[in-house]
Amino acid sequence: MKNKYKICIVLAILLFMMFIGFIVYDYINYNPMYTSAPFSVNILIRSIEFLLPCVILVIIGLILKKGRK
């Protein structure tokens, strides 16, 4: 498999799109009357859940691309 870095970048893009989708879903279903946490806590949790692995995959992809040259 010569293009492992492309797989990492595609997975990172997929994770970012999932982050946006889950934030929209959480916003639509968020009801401050029933939850004790503010909406920014939901964004923080989703960013740890999706954006942290996304950044790690981008870094791995760039390292693999640089090592290929």
HUCOR-V150970 format. One record per pair of residues at least 4 apart in sequence whose ideal C-beta (glycine too) atoms are under 7 Angstrom apart, sorted by sequence separation. I is the first residue (numbers start at 0). J is the second residue. D is the distance in Angstrom with one decimal. If there is no record, write none. Layout:
i | j | d
I | J | D
I | J | D
This chain:
i | j | d
2 | 6 | 6.7
3 | 7 | 6.6
4 | 8 | 6.5
5 | 9 | 6.2
6 | 10 | 6.3
7 | 11 | 6.3
8 | 12 | 6.5
9 | 13 | 6.4
10 | 14 | 6.4
11 | 15 | 6.5
12 | 16 | 6.4
13 | 17 | 6.4
14 | 18 | 6.4
15 | 19 | 6.8
16 | 20 | 6.3
17 | 21 | 6.1
18 | 22 | 6.4
19 | 23 | 6.5
20 | 24 | 6.3
21 | 25 | 6.1
22 | 26 | 6.3
23 | 27 | 6.4
24 | 28 | 6.4
25 | 29 | 5.8
30 | 34 | 6.5
36 | 40 | 4.1
38 | 42 | 6.7
39 | 43 | 6.3
40 | 44 | 6.4
41 | 45 | 6.2
42 | 46 | 6.1
43 | 47 | 6.6
44 | 48 | 6.1
45 | 49 | 5.8
46 | 50 | 4.4
47 | 51 | 5.4
49 | 53 | 6.1
50 | 54 | 6.3
51 | 55 | 6.5
52 | 56 | 6.2
53 | 57 | 6.5
54 | 58 | 6.4
55 | 59 | 6.3
56 | 60 | 6.1
57 | 61 | 6.4
58 | 62 | 6.4
59 | 63 | 6.3
60 | 64 | 6.3
61 | 65 | 6.1
62 | 66 | 6.1
63 | 67 | 6.4
29 | 34 | 6.9
29 | 38 | 5.4
29 | 41 | 6.9
25 | 41 | 4.8
22 | 42 | 6.3
25 | 45 | 6.9
22 | 45 | 5.8
21 | 45 | 5.3
18 | 45 | 5.9
18 | 46 | 7.0
18 | 49 | 3.8
17 | 49 | 5.7
18 | 50 | 5.8
14 | 49 | 5.0
14 | 52 | 5.8
15 | 53 | 5.3
14 | 53 | 4.2
11 | 53 | 4.6
11 | 56 | 4.1
10 | 56 | 5.3
11 | 57 | 4.8
7 | 56 | 4.7
8 | 57 | 6.7
11 | 60 | 6.8
7 | 59 | 5.1
8 | 60 | 4.6
7 | 60 | 3.3
4 | 60 | 4.3
7 | 63 | 6.6
4 | 63 | 3.9
3 | 63 | 5.2
4 | 64 | 4.1
4 | 67 | 6.9
